[in-house]
Structures are given as structure tokens and as C-alpha cells.
Amino acid sequence: MTSLDTNTLRKEVKKKMIDLDLDRSGSYEIILPRLSVLMGRAVHKHSLSMALTGFRNGPSSREILEGLRALLESWPPDFPDCVPIHTSR
């Protein structure tokens, strides 16, 4: 895959996060455990951040972006502890 493909994927994922209101402070704490389960390995906050900002464009960052895209496409995930981030009162 080329860097352009990774950048396109990054933009697509960021737009989806905005559409789902997951671009706010505290969202990583909701996303990361679910992403780690989906990917079968620990995904750390700094790794996700570097992949989303484009600071890193390697295979690992692309894998994180692809996993996040899959997670966001089925949001909210079907996890027993899934709680909406922003609730209306």
C-alpha cells in the first residue's frame, strides 16, 4: 500500500469518528479497549494518536486504522460493557 492510500484511510476514519461524535476528549478511553479486543493485541493511546495524525504511516499504523474503520462501521460495538459516551439528559 502506498502512503497516499494510508492518508486516504486516515481521513476516512477521522471523518467517521466525527460523524459518530467520537472525536471528543475521553473518546479514546472508550475506543481503545474495544479496538484492542478486535485486533487481538493491545493498542495504546499514543499509537492510535500517531496513526490518526499521520505522524506514522507504517504497516502497524495502517493496521490500526483498518481495525478502527471496522470498529466504527459497526458502532456501537456489541460489547457487554458498551456505554454511550455522550448521553442526553
Secondary structure in CASP SS format (residue, H / E / C, confidence):
PFRMAT SS
TARGET T0000
AUTHOR 0000-0000-0000
METHOD secondary structure of the structure
MODEL  1
M C 1.00
T C 1.00
S H 1.00
L H 1.00
D H 1.00
T H 1.00
N H 1.00
T H 1.00
L H 1.00
R H 1.00
K H 1.00
E H 1.00
V H 1.00
K H 1.00
K H 1.00
K H 1.00
M H 1.00
I H 1.00
D H 1.00
L C 1.00
D C 1.00
L C 1.00
D C 1.00
R C 1.00
S C 1.00
G C 1.00
S H 1.00
Y H 1.00
E H 1.00
I H 1.00
I H 1.00
L H 1.00
P H 1.00
R H 1.00
L H 1.00
S H 1.00
V H 1.00
L H 1.00
M H 1.00
G C 1.00
R C 1.00
A C 1.00
V C 1.00
H C 1.00
K H 1.00
H H 1.00
S H 1.00
L H 1.00
S H 1.00
M H 1.00
A H 1.00
L H 1.00
T H 1.00
G C 1.00
F C 1.00
R C 1.00
N C 1.00
G C 1.00
P H 1.00
S H 1.00
S H 1.00
R H 1.00
E H 1.00
I H 1.00
L H 1.00
E H 1.00
G H 1.00
L H 1.00
R H 1.00
A H 1.00
L H 1.00
L H 1.00
E H 1.00
S C 1.00
W C 1.00
P C 1.00
P C 1.00
D C 1.00
F C 1.00
P C 1.00
D C 1.00
C C 1.00
V C 1.00
P C 1.00
I C 1.00
H C 1.00
T C 1.00
S C 1.00
R C 1.00
END
